[in-house]
Each structure stands twice: as structure tokens, then as C-alpha cells.
Amino acid sequence: MGNSLFSTLNNKARKFKKSSSSKSKDHHYTRPNEQQQLQYYLPNNVKDTDIMVINHFLSRYLFQSIFSAPIQDKLSREDYKILDVGCGPGTWLLELATVNKSPKYYGIDLFPIYPSEIKPDNVEFRQGDVLKGLPYSDNTFDYVHQGNMLSVFTFEEWHSVIQELIRVCKPGGYIEFTEPELATNTGPILTRFYDALIILSESRNVKIRISKDIIKILELSSSVKNVDYKISTVSLGTKRGGNAGQAYMEVHDGYFLNDPMPETMCKFMGLSQEDYKNLFDDAKNEVENGVGPDCDIYRIWCQKAE
Ligand SMILES: C[S@@+](CC[C@H](N)C(=O)[O-])C[C@H]1O[C@@H](n2cnc3c(N)ncnc32)[C@H](O)[C@@H]1O
């Protein structure tokens, strides 16, 4: 993208930030829950829950496992404790608990969209905000997992969230992240959406391509060792990506088309909701007609120093 277009978008982001923050001061049109949901771009309605479930199974297929840290031989221990932060509907934990019945499983999320009654006895969910501190003592868990939070935290918050995950992990225990990266080899139409998303996110201090920074933060931390990662790549769309690419397209659709993303993006891109949806269809046609970008999914893990 040319520099002048980039600076026009940046100026737009500054104006957008200004007008949206003054709006929230002047108008009391959002209930507290909605306000909280606007802190990040993936709300927790049924459609989004479906997307999280598709994403979970896609990640399992791509990596042939739902975790990559070397913990397999520990999963038969009854004293093994596993925590999933931002657990959403609990899909990741519930699958692990179904296959490995011995450990104790804990899930925490800002919103209680996890099952409250129909779940195995050794799985416990609770509501909580990792940014306010996890409600667990230091050195509680053997393995701490967190996935798909790329648009949730600001860059500064990532530092404190990582510290918090390390705090609750036992020395010698593992901490693991799964995060997708926004592709770079996109065609011109999809690039418009990605550029708008990147600049809008930056206006909230959110760095959308966060995986390499997670690796850097961990490598610089003296509290952890053995930082490692794996990348699995899926081509967006059926033409190059086959069934996996189609599943990723559904996740991608959900990200850009489920509320409240279209409203925010439309305002920023200067499009009506209808034009936004039509342009997104054009972007999908562009993908299916040959410019299917490669999307990297990162699994990053490390061990808490003893
Ligand atoms: C994109 S979803 C990912 C859910 C799940 N980890 C997955 O991979 O399917 C992000 C989740 O993070 C939760 N979340 C957002 N901010 C949070 C916070 N500050 N503390 C705990 N959970 C949070 C959201 O409610 C949502 O369920």
C-alpha cells in the first residue's frame, strides 16, 4: 500500500478514535455488558460461539493435537491442574477432559458462555477478568493455556497478561498460546479490509499481528525457559485451502461479518453496511479466484523457570 493511502487511513483512525471516544462520553446508549463487549471485536453471541468451535477443530486438524507443549505423558496424573484463560464456550477444555480424565481442569472467561451444569465433574468454570488478576494463588497450575486473543488485549496488556499466566503456573509447568496471524499475501480487495482492521486496532493500541511479540516477550523474560513454537499454515478459501481453507473462511467471515465488527469497520471505511457486505463478497471472490492468502497459526509455549 502506498504511503499516502496509509497516512490517509491513519488520519481517519485518529479522527475515528476521537469521535468514538467523545460519543461514549456524551451518550449513555450502551448497557455495561455491551460496553464491555466493545472492548474487543469478538462478542459472545451464538454465531461467535459457533465460530470458536469451528476454529478449535480446525486448529486440532492443522496441528493434529489441541496442544503442542510436551505435556502428553503428564495427562494421566490425578494431581495435574490445567487452566484455560479466556476459555469461551469451553470447547478446548472439554475436549481435553473427555480424552484425559485424570487431571483437574479450570476455565475462566470474562463472560459466562461456558456450560454451567452439563460438564464432567473434574471441570470447573468461573467468570473473571485476567486484566484484573486471575483469582488463583501463585504456582497453582501445571499447564496454562490461552488461545485466540489477538484482538482482545492492547500491546501493554499483553505484557501483564503474560506475567499473570506465568504467576499462576507452577515452576517447571508449561504455558501455551495459540494465535493466528493476519496473512500478508492478500489481493487488493481483502487488503482494504486488513489495512482498515490493522489501523483501527492500532488506534486502540491493539497489535493484531501479535505472535512474534509473544515469542519475544517470553524470550526476554527471566521467569521462563525453553521458549518454543510451531507454525501451521492454512490457505484461505477452498480453491487453494480445500476443506481446511473453507473452514477458515467461515471463521474469517465470522470475524469480519458478525456484530459489532461491520458497524465499526463501515464507519471507518466510509461504507454503508450493504456496501461493506458487498465489498466483502468481492474480497471472497478474489480469494476463490486465485489470490488465496496463506494464514499462519502459531502455537507458542515455554516452561516456567524453577
Ligand atoms: C476470541 S474468543 C476465544 C475463546 C477461546 N479461547 C477459543 O480459542 O475459542 C476470546 C474470549 O476471551 C474472553 N475475554 C475477553 N477479554 C477477557 C478478559 N479480560 N479476561 C478473560 N477473558 C476475556 C472473551 O469473553 C472470549 O470468550
The ligand as a Gaussian input file, in Angstrom:
#p B3LYP/6-31G(d) Opt

LIG

0 1
 C      -11.961000     -14.998000      20.544000
 S      -12.580000     -15.663000      21.982000
 C      -11.528000     -17.077000      22.189000
 C      -12.179000     -18.139000      23.021000
 C      -11.357000     -19.423000      23.165000
 N      -10.097000     -19.184000      23.833000
 C      -11.142000     -20.047000      21.822000
 O       -9.990000     -20.142000      21.384000
 O      -12.140000     -20.444000      21.203000
 C      -11.967000     -14.572000      23.209000
 C      -12.503000     -14.909000      24.577000
 O      -11.806000     -14.132000      25.529000
 C      -12.723000     -13.685000      26.502000
 N      -12.141000     -12.495000      27.135000
 C      -12.019000     -11.253000      26.606000
 N      -11.417000     -10.432000      27.474000
 C      -11.139000     -11.180000      28.576000
 C      -10.545000     -10.881000      29.835000
 N      -10.109000      -9.659000      30.106000
 N      -10.442000     -11.871000      30.758000
 C      -10.903000     -13.110000      30.484000
 N      -11.486000     -13.453000      29.304000
 C      -11.597000     -12.498000      28.369000
 C      -13.982000     -13.434000      25.709000
 O      -15.139000     -13.385000      26.512000
 C      -13.978000     -14.598000      24.732000
 O      -14.657000     -15.718000      25.228000

